[in-house]
């Protein structure tokens, strides 16, 4: 889909048609070893990496705010240039916050410090606030929403009292509303969402043309690469609105398949979080699953008109090397945790060398027999 959408925009602008596709392919080539390494790593390694990754994320977010270092696009400074690649530190911040928050709460639970709300919130809430502040300074409301989702997921899994959780949920909603109101273009997006047919060649062009693309695909789509809307009609067709082109080229069947895959990922991630016995793994698995699935739901919902446009990419599908690498690392972490579910080793060993175990053996992921 990145090849289909990016080649059209590149041809229109006079650029090589395979430029963006080659970058995405490079991201896949880098992401597969990262995912393989993460899948073979122990939970202790993820816990040890939590604080270094958090520091790197904060430094990266600060670098995006320095003129001449941060890359500005569309009025927002969210990227830093490293050689031929543009990296987005806010993507790494999601993974770092999952690991840091899970490690912090797991340590506090082991010490029996979660009986008071002060120990539950400190320093988790200030840490979340700092990261969200740095992300918002780069004008990225969508990523801020995802970070808050991770924060709420961690609180839910650790067993936060209902009143405190409801209070935090209300506070998060109030903060999001304030962030929307203080920026005129965000407020305009919200009002446009309330009146979706207004200004069809202005604010609502992306929403209206995206729905046209999805609707014109019918049951089975117009065929891979045959989209007409990607030729300048749907803004950000390679990133935020790539699901609209999926709907046009692959039809309802294609969109349902993509949605079902995210549903399967949600089921697998939550199953891991429920079955593993270690608190850190429970929290990290739930946080990573909430991050990826909620981001996908928000992206798809914006395309079909259920949610306002937030500008978050579709995980594993939209163009963007940073998002791809970090998401694949998170999936590798989930694989690592899955191998530590009770009975996982016995179940794989009972299957012998056929079927899934043989595939896992080729990948180096099958547990050793005891």
C-alpha positions in Angstrom: 0.0 0.0 0.0 2.9 2.4 0.6 4.2 1.6 -2.9 0.8 2.2 -4.4 0.1 5.5 -2.6 3.6 7.0 -2.5 4.4 6.3 -6.1 1.4 8.4 -7.2 2.4 11.4 -5.1 6.0 11.1 -6.1 5.1 11.1 -9.8 2.9 14.2 -9.4 5.8 16.1 -7.7 8.4 14.9 -10.2 10.2 12.6 -7.8 11.4 9.0 -8.4 8.3 6.8 -8.0 10.0 4.2 -5.7 11.7 6.7 -3.3 9.4 6.4 -0.4 8.8 2.7 -1.0 12.5 2.0 -0.8 12.7 3.8 2.6 9.8 1.8 3.9 11.4 -1.4 2.6 14.6 -0.4 4.4 12.5 0.1 7.6 11.2 -3.5 7.2 14.8 -4.8 6.6 15.9 -3.1 9.9 12.8 -3.9 11.8 12.8 -7.7 11.3 16.2 -8.2 13.1 15.0 -5.9 15.9 11.8 -7.9 16.3 13.7 -11.2 16.2 16.2 -9.9 18.8 13.3 -8.6 21.0 11.5 -11.9 20.7 14.6 -13.8 22.0 15.3 -11.3 24.8 14.3 -11.8 28.5 12.0 -9.5 30.4 15.0 -8.4 32.4 16.5 -6.8 29.3 13.4 -4.8 28.7 13.3 -3.6 32.3 17.0 -2.6 32.0 16.3 -0.7 28.8 13.4 1.3 30.3 15.3 4.2 31.7 17.9 4.6 28.9 15.1 4.6 26.3 13.2 7.1 28.3 16.2 9.4 28.5 16.9 9.0 24.8 13.3 9.8 24.0 13.3 13.0 26.1 16.6 14.1 24.5 15.2 13.3 21.0 12.0 15.3 21.7 14.1 18.2 22.9 16.2 18.1 19.8 13.1 18.4 17.6 12.5 21.8 19.2 16.0 23.2 18.3 15.9 25.3 15.1 18.1 23.8 12.5 18.1 20.4 14.1 14.4 19.6 14.2 12.7 19.1 10.8 9.6 21.2 10.4 6.8 19.9 8.2 3.3 21.3 8.0 4.1 23.8 10.7 5.0 21.1 13.2 8.5 20.1 14.4 8.4 16.4 15.1 11.4 14.9 13.3 15.2 14.9 13.4 17.3 14.1 10.3 19.8 11.2 10.6 21.5 10.6 7.3 18.9 9.6 4.7 16.2 8.9 7.3 13.9 11.2 9.3 13.3 9.8 12.8 10.4 10.7 15.0 11.4 10.6 18.7 7.7 10.6 19.8 7.3 7.1 18.4 10.2 5.8 20.6 8.6 7.7 23.5 5.6 5.5 23.3 7.6 2.3 23.7 9.9 3.9 26.4 6.9 5.1 28.4 5.3 1.6 28.3 8.6 0.0 29.6 9.2 2.7 32.2 5.7 2.8 33.5 5.5 -1.0 33.7 8.8 -1.3 35.5 7.9 1.6 37.9 4.6 0.1 38.9 5.9 -3.4 39.2 8.6 -2.3 41.6 6.1 -0.4 43.7 3.8 -3.4 43.8 6.6 -5.6 44.9 7.4 -3.2 47.8 3.7 -3.0 48.7 3.5 0.8 48.0 0.4 0.9 45.8 -2.1 1.0 48.6 -2.0 4.8 48.6 -2.8 7.0 45.6 0.3 9.1 46.1 2.6 6.2 45.5 0.4 5.1 42.6 0.6 8.5 40.8 4.1 9.6 41.7 6.3 9.8 39.7 4.2 8.1 37.0 1.8 11.0 36.4 4.6 13.7 36.3 6.6 11.5 33.9 3.6 11.2 31.6 3.0 14.9 31.9 6.6 15.7 30.9 6.6 13.5 27.9 3.2 14.7 26.7 4.3 18.3 27.2 7.4 17.7 25.0 5.3 16.0 22.4 2.7 18.9 22.4 5.5 21.4 22.0 6.0 19.7 18.6 2.3 20.1 18.0 1.4 16.4 18.0 -2.0 15.9 19.6 -2.5 12.4 18.2 0.6 11.0 19.8 -0.3 12.8 23.1 -3.6 10.9 23.0 -1.9 7.6 22.5 0.5 8.3 25.4 -2.5 9.1 27.7 -4.1 5.9 26.6 -1.0 4.0 27.7 -1.1 5.8 31.0 -4.7 4.8 31.6 -4.0 1.2 30.5 -1.2 0.9 33.1 -3.5 2.3 35.8 -6.3 -0.1 34.8 -4.1 -3.2 34.8 -2.4 -2.4 38.1 -5.9 -2.2 39.8 -6.4 1.5 40.4 -9.5 2.2 42.5 -12.5 3.0 40.5 -12.9 6.6 41.8 -9.3 7.4 41.2 -9.4 5.9 37.7 -12.6 7.8 36.9 -11.0 11.0 38.1 -7.9 10.5 36.0 -10.1 9.7 33.0 -12.1 12.9 33.5 -8.8 14.8 33.9 -7.4 13.4 30.7 -10.6 14.3 28.8 -10.5 17.8 30.1 -6.8 18.2 29.1 -7.5 17.0 25.6 -10.5 19.4 25.3 -8.3 22.3 26.4 -5.6 21.4 23.9 -8.2 21.3 21.2 -9.7 24.7 22.1 -6.4 26.6 22.4 -5.4 25.8 18.9 -7.7 27.3 16.2 -7.0 24.6 13.6 -7.8 21.8 16.1 -11.0 23.6 17.1 -11.8 23.9 13.4 -11.3 20.1 13.0 -13.7 19.5 15.8 -16.4 21.8 14.4 -15.9 20.3 11.0 -16.4 16.9 12.5 -19.8 18.1 13.8 -20.7 19.4 10.3 -19.0 16.9 8.0 -20.5 18.2 4.7 -19.4 21.8 5.1 -16.4 23.3 3.3 -15.7 20.3 0.9 -12.7 21.9 -0.7 -11.2 23.2 2.5 -11.1 21.8 6.0 -13.4 18.8 5.2 -11.7 17.8 2.0 -9.7 15.1 3.5 -12.6 13.6 5.4 -15.0 13.8 2.4 -12.6 12.5 -0.2 -11.5 9.7 2.2 -15.1 8.5 2.5 -15.5 8.7 -1.3 -12.4 6.5 -1.6 -13.7 3.9 0.9 -17.2 3.9 -0.7 -16.0 3.7 -4.3 -14.2 0.4 -3.5 -17.4 -1.6 -3.2 -17.1 -5.2 -2.1 -13.7 -6.1 -3.7 -12.2 -2.8 -4.6 -10.9 -1.4 -7.9 -7.7 -3.5 -7.7 -4.2 -3.0 -6.3 -2.6 0.2 -7.6 -5.7 1.3 -9.4 -6.9 3.9 -6.9 -8.0 7.2 -8.4 -8.3 9.1 -5.2 -4.6 8.8 -4.3 -3.8 11.1 -7.2 -4.0 14.2 -5.1 -7.6 13.9 -4.0 -7.0 12.4 -0.6 -4.4 14.4 1.4 -1.8 12.3 3.3 -2.8 9.2 1.5 0.5 7.4 2.3 0.3 8.1 6.1 -2.8 9.2 8.0 -5.4 8.2 5.3 -3.8 5.1 3.8 -6.8 3.1 5.1 -9.0 5.0 2.7 -6.9 3.8 -0.2 -7.1 0.3 1.2 -10.9 0.6 1.1 -10.8 1.8 -2.5 -8.3 -0.7 -3.9 -9.3 -3.8 -1.8 -12.9 -2.9 -1.0 -15.0 -3.9 2.0 -13.4 -7.3 2.1 -9.9 -5.8 2.3 -10.8 -3.3 5.1 -12.5 -6.1 7.1 -9.4 -8.2 6.8 -7.2 -5.4 8.0 -9.6 -4.7 10.9 -9.7 -8.5 11.8 -5.9 -8.6 11.9 -5.9 -5.7 14.5 -8.6 -7.6 16.4 -6.5 -10.7 16.4 -3.5 -8.6 17.7 -5.7 -7.2 20.4 -6.9 -10.6 21.5 -3.3 -12.0 21.5 -1.9 -9.1 23.4 -4.5 -9.1 26.1 -4.4 -12.9 26.4 -0.6 -12.6 27.1 -1.2 -9.8 29.6 -3.8 -12.0 31.4 -1.9 -15.2 31.4 1.7 -14.2 32.3 2.5 -14.2 36.0 5.0 -11.4 36.2 3.6 -8.0 37.0 6.0 -6.2 34.7 5.1 -8.4 31.7 1.4 -8.0 32.5 1.7 -4.2 32.5 4.0 -4.0 29.5 1.9 -6.3 27.4 -1.3 -4.4 28.2 0.3 -1.1 27.6 1.8 -2.1 24.2 -1.4 -3.7 23.1 -3.5 -0.6 24.1 -1.1 1.6 22.2 -1.1 -0.3 18.9 -4.8 -1.2 18.9 -6.2 2.1 20.1 -4.0 3.9 17.5 -5.3 1.7 14.8 -8.9 2.2 16.0 -8.5 6.0 16.1 -6.9 6.1 12.6 -9.6 3.9 11.1 -12.4 5.7 12.9 -11.1 9.1 11.6 -11.2 7.7 8.0 -14.7 6.4 8.2 -16.0 9.5 10.1 -16.5 8.0 13.5 -13.8 10.2 15.2 -12.3 13.6 14.4 -9.1 13.6 12.4 -6.1 13.3 14.8 -3.2 12.6 12.5 -2.0 9.3 13.9 -0.6 6.7 11.4 -2.0 3.2 10.9 0.4 0.9 12.7 2.5 -1.4 10.4 0.7 0.0 7.3 1.3 3.8 7.0 4.5 5.1 5.7 7.0 6.0 8.4 10.2 4.2 9.4 10.1 5.3 13.0 6.6 4.0 13.6 7.4 0.8 11.9 10.6 0.1 13.8 9.1 0.8 17.2 5.9 -1.1 16.5 7.9 -4.2 15.4 10.1 -3.9 18.5 6.9 -3.9 20.6 5.6 -7.0 18.8 8.9 -8.8 19.4 8.5 -8.0 23.1 5.0 -9.5 23.1 6.5 -12.7 21.4 9.0 -12.8 24.2 6.3 -12.6 26.9 4.2 -15.2 25.1 6.9 -17.8 25.4 6.7 -17.3 29.2 3.0 -18.0 29.6 2.3 -21.0 31.9 2.3 -24.1 29.8 3.8 -22.5 26.7 7.0 -24.5 26.7 5.1 -27.8 27.3 2.6 -27.1 24.6 5.3 -26.4 22.0 7.4 -29.4 23.1 4.3 -31.6 22.8 4.0 -30.7 19.1 7.3 -32.3 18.3 9.3 -30.9 15.4 6.3 -30.4 13.1 4.1 -27.4 12.5 4.6 -24.3 14.5 7.6 -25.6 16.4 9.6 -26.1 13.2 8.9 -22.6 12.1 9.8 -21.2 15.5 13.0 -23.3 15.4 14.0 -21.7 12.1 13.5 -18.3 13.7 15.4 -19.4 16.8 12.4 -18.7 19.0 11.4 -22.3 20.1 12.2 -22.9 23.7 14.7 -25.6 24.6 13.3 -28.9 25.8 13.8 -29.7 29.4 
